[in-house]
Structures are given as structure tokens and as C-alpha cells.
């Protein structure tokens, strides 16, 4: 038996108080893991963005369209190996208007070449190319809508009002974490032919693959230089930079989440510190007896710090045990299915789990430093006179 093992056993001397402390700290760990996972998942699209892909949009705003003819010029830029275009459609499920998912009209000849991480079987691709009203849907969206190949899907247009009919031609799966698996992809030609003539032959943005990722900035600058002489100028950037520009709109929210996660850590330290201080006060006379028997101040400190480390470890383990079913299996699945465009991959990062467990122990140790120091400085006579 060692001093640390004795200190660990002291945790169970007041089981009810220890239980409440561990539960309170575990809830703080759960909240910390949740917030950090939100931040990590929010950055997935940028962290896993393709390095050999660039995006071109209207220079003023992403919501303004570009002339379709720009795609021909784009394909002639040195370094560009393939280019495609798309329009945000904004379709909604008429049965459930709150069911948000990305719906886009794309160039059917090149889209899946540029986004080769979206895998479609040859049979599904052939079926899609042969059907003007065909659509390719993500596997997550297909499960949520309860549709299969051959089913008819009706969407209610928001940007282009009215009912739109589609036939599910295939289902795509993703090989990269940054891909939203809840997208609804259909032919740009179908959209272009169905809208008023004054709105035709316009695209939302252009995406291109390049032959040398290290030249991404130079190729982007070359593209914008070409279109600087046109009637509509462009802003071209890497896929990572484009994704970061979207996230910048939520920078205030992300900053707030960072601040709240720090506050949660402070609350957890106060919870642990209060329990440790109460235990020290209750056992002051015992520490006096130990000192009278020959134990040194460092031994008293070791008792208190060891007990605090045990509580911190228990809180971290319980908090992580709660986090995986609640954050990853519960909330994670919900966000991937309903907000896949913002959270395509919502999982607890191993670094977050390690940080949560480590911080729970470190904060418990920090919280124990002052009570341990004060207890070790008490004289034997004062400790024996103390009444908790």
C-alpha cells in the first residue's frame, strides 16, 4: 500500500459528496467536449478541403451570378485541368419545410469529375445522364427522405418558386470527411430550360481542378486578371479559403463558443476546489495526528493532491463516457442529417477527448494546491485543536 493508494481510498469516505462532485464535473466535461466538437466539426470543411481545387465567384458577393460563358474561358487558363459550374437551388421538401438540405443544379458532364470524392456507381451515372429530371442524392439524405432509385421526388423551389419534379437516378457516397452527404444534385440544363429567359445562362460559381496545388494562388490570380477586363469581375481562391470565407460569417459565434468553453473549465475547477477544501477542513485533526506520528508536510500534501487527482480522473472518465452517446451518437447524427452543409462530419476528435481528460485532472490538481499548502503549513498543535 502506497500513500497515493491511501489518498485514492479517501475519496470514498463521503460517497454522496464525491458522487455529486464527480457528476457536476462530468457535466462540465461533457459541455466542454460538446463545444470543442462543434468548433472542430465546423472547421472540417476547411481542414479537409482539396488542395488541387479552386473556386471562382462574383467579386462583389457570393449570391450574385456569373455568366455561363465564363466556364469556357476558365477551362483555357494554364494549370486548370477541369472546370465545372453550379447554381444553388434552395429546394425544400414540401412535406417538411424545416428539413434543410443543399440542393444544387450542376453541370452533369463535369461535376463528378471535379468532385471525385463524391462516388457514384457507373450504373447510377448512366441512368442519371439519360434522364433530364434525374437527381443524385447523398446516402444520408436518401435515408432521411426514405427514397430509393426510381422514386419520384417533389421539391418546392424558393429561389425559383413552384413545384419541381425529380426522379432519383442514383445515390452518392463520400470518401472525404468534408463532403456533405445530404446534398440533392440535379441537371443544370433542367433548371436553365425551366426558368424565365432573362434568368438563363447564369451560374452561381465555378469550381476547377488544377494540376499543381502549390500554384493555387498564382492560378487564382491569373483567373481574376483575365476576368478583370470583362463586364463582371471575379474573386478566385482555394477551396480552403472559400470555405473559410463562409465560416467567417459566423466568427462571432465561434469566438463566443471559445469563451464559454474556458468559462466551463473555470466552473469545473471551482466545483473540484470546493469539494477538496471541505475534505481538508474535515480531516485537519487527522493530518495533525499523522504529523505527530512522524509524517512530513510533503506527505500531507501528497494525500490531498492524490485525492484530488482521483476525483479529477473519475470526473474525466464519466464525462467522456457520457459524451460519446450524447454528443457523437445523438447530436452528431442529428446535425449530419439536418445540417450537413455546415457539419458534414460531427465526431469527437481524439485530441478533444484527451484534452478533456487531461484538463479534468490538471484542474483538480490546481484546485488542490492551496488547500494542500495550507494543510501542510499547520503546526501539529493547531491541527489537533482544530474542529472542522
C-alpha positions, -999 to +999 in steps of 0.1 A: +000+000+000+014+034-010+005+069+001-012+076-033-034+045-029-045+056+006-052+091-008-074+075-035-093+055-009-101+087+010-123+097-020-149+072-008-151+085+028-180+107+019-196+088-010-225+111-016-205+143-018-179+126-040-208+114-063-222+149-066-188+164-073-180+138-099-214+143-116-210+180-116-175+180-130-185+153-155-213+176-168-187+203-172-165+179-192-195+169-213-202+206-221-165+212-229-164+182-253-196+194-270-183+229-276-149+218-288-165+192-311-188+219-326-157+240-333-138+211-347-167+199-369-172+235-381-136+235-394-138+201-411-147+216-445-116+238-444-093+212-428-101+185-453-106+207-484-090+196-516-057+213-522-060+210-560-093+227-563-101+264-566-134+283-567-145+314-586-174+336-576-187+371-583-163+397-569-189+416-550-209+388-534-213+351-535-251+355-541-246+373-574-244+351-605-217+348-632-223+345-670-222+308-680-197+317-708-170+322-682-167+285-679-151+283-714-125+309-705-118+291-672-110+259-690-084+276-711-064+290-681-030+274-679-029+250-650-066+242-650-073+206-658-111+206-655-138+230-645-175+228-636-202+251-626-233+250-604-262+270-590-277+270-555-313+259-560-327+262-525-354+235-528-374+223-498-393+191-490-430+202-492-438+175-466-413+190-441-403+227-448-379+226-418-359+198-434-330+217-447-305+202-472-284+216-500-299+213-535-278+223-565-281+224-602-248+212-617-230+206-650-237+169-653-207+164-677-180+176-653-194+179-618-184+145-605-150+147-622-142+179-603-157+164-571-143+129-574-147+123-537-184+120-543-186+084-556-214+074-579-216+039-594-213+036-633-249+023-634-263+052-615-243+077-635-255+063-668-291+064-655-287+100-644-272+112-676-301+097-696-328+114-675-334+151-679-352+152-645-328+128-628-312+135-595-283+121-575-288+123-537-264+117-508-268+084-489-277+103-457-304+123-474-318+093-492-322+075-458-338+106-443-363+112-471-369+074-474-363+074-511-346+048-534-336+047-570-365+052-593-387+071-568-402+105-578-393+134-555-412+167-555-393+198-542-407+233-536-385+259-551-375+290-530-352+309-554-373+296-583-408+292-569-431+264-578-432+226-576-402+208-592-404+171-600-373+148-600-365+112-603-339+096-581-313+082-605-286+073-580-270+077-546-235+091-540-212+082-511-183+103-498-146+094-494-137+127-477-149+140-444-156+175-458-183+163-481-219+169-472-237+136-476-271+152-476-270+171-510-295+169-538-278+172-572-296+176-605-290+188-641-283+224-646-298+222-681-332+212-665-331+243-643-319+266-671-346+255-695-374+259-669-368+294-656-377+327-673-354+337-702-339+367-685-325+345-658-310+319-681-273+311-688-261+322-654-242+302-629-237+306-592-200+298-591-173+279-609-150+252-594-119+240-611-092+213-606-056+224-611-025+204-619-002+218-592-017+226-558+014+247-550+004+271-577-031+276-564-026+313-555-009+320-589-036+303-609-063+321-589-047+354-596-044+346-633-081+338-635-091+370-618-068+390-641-085+376-671-119+385-659-109+419-647-113+430-683-148+416-685-181+432-676-183+412-644-152+407-622-144+376-602-128+365-569-110+332-571-094+314-542-085+279-530-113+257-518-100+260-482-100+298-485-135+297-499-148+275-470-131+298-445-148+328-461-182+311-454-171+304-418-160+340-413-197+350-413-200+330-380-168+342-364-186+360-336-204+327-327-172+307-328-155+333-306-183+330-281-181+292-280-143+295-273-150+319-244-178+297-230-155+266-231-130+285-209-157+296-185-168+259-182-133+249-172-133+276-146-166+264-132-153+228-131-122+239-112-144+257-086-165+226-082-135+205-076-118+230-054-148+233-031-150+196-025-113+193-019-113+222+006-142+207+025-124+174+028-093+191+041-112+210+067-129+178+079-097+159+082-074+186+097-072+167+131-062+136+112-034+154+094-023+166+128-022+130+141-002+120+111+023+148+116+026+137+153+034+102+142+063+114+120+047+122+087+062+152+070+044+182+053+051+167+019+032+136+029+001+156+038+003+175+005+006+141-013-026+129+004-046+159-007-032+161-042-037+123-047-073+125-036-079+155-060-063+137-089-085+107-083-116+129-083-104+146-115-098+113-132-132+100-122-149+132-135-130+130-168-138+093-174-175+098-165-177+129-186-162+112-217-185+081-211-215+105-213-201+124-242-199+097-268-235+086-267-249+122-263-225+142-285-214+118-311-242+092-315-271+116-306-264+152-316-237+142-342-261+121-362-288+147-360-266+175-372-251+154-401-286+146-413-302+181-408-273+205-411-248+185-433-238+216-452-223+231-420-215+199-401-207+172-427-187+152-402-196+156-365-174+133-344-154+137-312-118+143-321-094+121-302-074+152-293-106+167-277-111+135-256-075+135-244-077+173-237-109+168-217-095+140-196-061+158-191-078+191-182-101+174-157-070+160-139-049+192-142-077+215-129-083+192-100-046+193-091-046+231-095-077+233-073-059+213-046-027+233-044-040+260-020-057+236+005-027+212+003-003+241+010-023+254+039-028+219+055+010+212+053+018+245+070-004+238+100+015+231+132+007+198+150-008+215+180-030+238+158-042+209+137-051+188+168-071+217+183-090+223+150-126+215+150-140+210+114 
